[in-house]
Amino acid sequence: MTDKKNLLRTIQQYDFMLYDLQLYLNTHPSCTAAMQQYRKYKALKQAAEEQYVQLCGPLTAVQSDTETKWNWTENPWPWEKEAN
């Protein structure tokens, strides 16, 4: 598997973990262990996304390099077959 695919899969795994933790925290808002896990996976996801953006380009329009030019639509999007 390529670095690009590995990074995308890692980001998806972090997204799943964060969503699962959000559901748990909705019913257990005072659970400090779950909050620690949430913060951990949020930071890991942000780091993985930054690495992906540097290597492959933006995952979302917000990550586009808008200081020089709008590059969000230049390449195939990560979910398009051509990108993988």
N, C-alpha and C positions, 0 to 999 in steps of 0.2 A: 504494500500500500504506500502511496506517496505521502510526503509530509503534509501536503494540502489536505488530502483525505483524512489523515490521522488527526490533524488539527480540527477539521470540521466535525469529525466524530467525537472528539474530546469536548468540544463546545456543546454539542448536542447532549452528551452525557451530563455535563454540568447543568444544562438547562433542565433536564429531567429531574436531577437531584434537587435543584432549587424549587421547581414546581411542587415536588413531593413535600419538601420542607414547608413551603407556603401553606399547603393544605393542612399539614400537621399543626403548624403555628396558628392557623385560624381557629382551631379547637383547643390549643394548649399555649396561649399567648405568653404565659409566664415561664415556660420551659427554657432555662438558660442553656442547657446542652444543645437544644435544637437551634437556638439563636446563634450559638458559637459555630455550629455546623453550617448554618445559613451564611454567616459572614465569611467563613472559610471558602465555601464553594462559590460565593459571589466574587471574591477576590481571584480565585483560580480561573473562573470564567472570564473575568475582565482581562487577566494576563494572557489567556489563550486567544481571546479576540484581538488584542493588540498585536500579538505575534502573527495571527492570521492576516490582519490588515497590512502589516509590513511585508509579509511574504507574498500574499495573493491579491490584495486589494480589499475594498470595503465589503462587509457583510450586509450592512444597512446603509441607507442614504445618509444618516447622521454621521457615519464614519467616513464619508467622502471627503477628499482633500479639496475643500472649497476655497482655499486661499489662492490657489493658482487657476484651477478650472474645475468644472463639475465633471467628475469622473465616474459617477455612480452608474451611468448607462454605457460605459465604454466596452466592458468585457462581458462575457456570459455571467449571469448570476450564479452563485454557488449551488443552487438547486437545479440549474439547467444541466442537461446531459453533456453538453459541449464543455462545461467547466470541469467535469470529472473524468 
